[in-house]
Amino acid sequence: MADLFTPLDVGPYTLSNRLVMAPMTRSRADGDGVQPDIAATYYAQRAGAGLIVSEGVFPSPMGKGYIKTPGIVTDEQVEAWRAVADAVHAEGGRIFMQIMHVGRISHPSMLPEGATPVAPSAVRPNAQAYTESGPQDLPTPRALALDEIPGIVEDYRQATRRALEAGFDGVELHAASGYLPEQFLSSGTNQRTDGYGGSAENRARFVLELLDAMADEAGAERVGIKIAPEKGFNDVVDADPVETYTHLVDQLRGRGLAYLHVAGPFEGETDYHALLRERFDGPYLLGGGLDRAAAQAHVESGRADAAVFGTDFIANPDLPERIRRDEPLADPDRSTFYGGGAQGYIDYPTLAGFGAA
Ligand SMILES: Cc1cc2nc3c(=O)[nH]c(=O)nc-3n(C[C@H](O)[C@H](O)[C@H](O)COP(=O)(O)O)c2cc1C
């Protein structure tokens, strides 16, 4: 029987434990989407995770939706990410980069030449952006033309290439949180009448094309995907999420992907972990609202192969060690989640630091 400290094979890697650090936007990049030096420190401090998934990273300037978020487009961005990957590897860790295109969850003030955000369809989100001048309502996006879609797929391919060039161990497709891939998946945001809209099969097409492009570059075994059915985050709704996600995961099977990461908890009645885990043939990562007992129970019962922790990794850089020794966990300071500098980012103490002056 596996526990949280039983090694786990993910693609070509053997993770030293089954505690995965969730992708978390921390908004400390500069205006050019370049990570600061302290990002390498932040990630290296958390290298005791079996696997780190980076914060969401935009694959093209049109994919940016939050100020001070990083990209993987320019040489400067790649170089800064290389420092992160090197620092994590020096500590014996593994790190995947999460590729995140926000689609309609953006604002012209953050896009090149004040462009209108793009989406599968021109459906305005009931959400706000945090811009340089404060919260602003999001505009109605522009529906992508059919002949623009290959260009977006190409952006993900390039981003994957550049992530590997920066020394990352793999990439994760962010297909949750109401961003572009989930906008295609969900009937409420996808009203297309071409091959990318309508049936579950058509709505899943974009996600599968992205994964194919990413796998072309990295090998499928270095590509993971994150989904979060029935969260409603960023005003995304789907008329039949059970059908959508069972279809999607059926299509993921047999591709040799690194992992499927499913984040709960779910708003409806459906237990997607029970539904999706048995349909997928690779490592199943379960996250969202876990504490140590739940994580342990999920892995010991075989309900998941690994447990994903978000906020606890912010406040506990040595989270796996604390869990192993059954030590208390520190609480995160939510006011420093997004933006700012070192405070609330690289100054959380490790166990060894307890009692230090
Ligand atoms: C500060 C913060 C930033 C986040 N940014 C991202 C992100 O960039 N990409 C993503 O997929 N999820 C993001 N999430 C969601 C987490 O990956 C995770 O699914 C969520 O926090 C639930 O896990 P937890 O209850 O252990 O924190 C973020 C969460 C937090 C708290």
The ligand as an ORCA input file, in Angstrom:
! r2SCAN-3c Opt
* xyz 0 1
  C      -2.558     32.509     -4.410
  C      -3.140     31.461     -5.307
  C      -2.860     31.497     -6.667
  C      -3.339     30.507     -7.519
  N      -2.983     30.526     -8.837
  C      -3.276     29.467     -9.646
  C      -2.706     29.348    -10.947
  O      -1.915     30.183    -11.408
  N      -3.045     28.248    -11.656
  C      -3.878     27.278    -11.170
  O      -4.153     26.284    -11.857
  N      -4.425     27.365     -9.953
  C      -4.108     28.416     -9.172
  N      -4.577     28.431     -7.878
  C      -5.363     27.290     -7.360
  C      -4.438     26.230     -6.741
  O      -3.633     25.615     -7.724
  C      -5.224     25.121     -6.004
  O      -6.015     24.421     -6.939
  C      -6.107     25.690     -4.907
  O      -5.388     26.625     -4.130
  C      -6.684     24.615     -4.024
  O      -5.701     23.994     -3.236
  P      -5.529     24.338     -1.669
  O      -6.879     24.220     -1.049
  O      -4.559     23.325     -1.168
  O      -4.979     25.747     -1.591
  C      -4.137     29.449     -7.004
  C      -4.436     29.427     -5.638
  C      -3.934     30.389     -4.786
  C      -4.232     30.298     -3.326
*
